[in-house]
Amino acid sequence: MEKPLVVGVDGSDGSLRAVDWAVEEAARFGLPLRLVYASLWERYEGSYPTLSADRSVEGVMAENIVATCVERAGRRNKEVRVSGEVLPEDAVSALLRTAHTSAAVVTGSRGRGEVAGLLLGSVSLAVAARAVCPVIVVRGAERNRQGSFGRVVVGVGDSPSAEALSFALHEAQARGCGVLAVRAWRCPAHENVDSPLMRDDSAIAHEERASATLTNALREVVHDHSEVEVVRQVIEGPAHKALLDVATEADLVVVGAVRRHTHVGLQLGRVAHTLLHHAECPVAVVPQRA
């Protein structure tokens, strides 16, 4: 059975942008689109005023939101198979559960009812940090969301994620664009060298190691996507800053996140966390085997 692309919807502007983005993504990959509204109130009889013996105000509102989002998706692309449903559980639990049978989960950057000015909604953060499938948080400027730059960026860390690299190349192939693979490097603070020449030699050595790490990480995955143009770039400085800078002119930025079965909390590194809060384009967090 073909896995769908799942979108969490709640009627907020952020979730509507997520629907629009997901329709285009589903069309690129020929995937069905499943729109999900998670309503915890559906569990509790009498928690909300009722319109009839079996229909609460909250339930009707949830059904209307899903129906509106399904109609919106259908108008955007009639070829995409779209379904919608209301699930009787909290949003995080619902989306994490659907992640087990989804190609990816898509969310907006901030949902209905979130505190004004909040950088990233709590649902999107929790799902991105714990899901077993890729999670795309749709955020950033309109031109980035619309794919105006023709570039997918992927970060390569100390333990390169083959899953994130493959995801980025697969995305670029479907979009007909190129990939910018970025590896950041810095001279460790404990390296105290007395002369400018020694400092220069140390910097060159770290830059060369970063370049070698990037080349080695890309070797196998590039072979499987030989038609995708891949540009390698090593950047001096903190990885989160390097990726934020290049994300300003990207359609999507991709990072890996290790999933450890023994750990039940949020599993996001500093780089992914920063991008989810501040990136100027959609962010894909791809689970990585520990």
Buried (B, 14 or more C-beta within 10 A) or exposed (E): EEBBBBBBBBBBEBBBBBBBBBBBBBBBEEBBBBBBBBBBBBEEEEEBEBEEEEEBEBBBBBBEBBEBBBEBBBEBBEEBBBEBBBBBBBBBBBBBBBBEEBBBBBBBBBBBEBEEEEEBBBBBBBBBBBBBBBBBBBBBEEEBBEBEBEBBBBBBBEEBBBBBBBBBBBBBBBBEBBBBBBBBBBBEEEEEEEEEEEBEEBBEEBBEEBBEBBBEBBEEBBEEBEEBEBEBBBBEEBBBEBBBEBBBBBBBBBBBBBBEEEEEEEBBBEBBBBBBBBBBBBBBBBBBEE
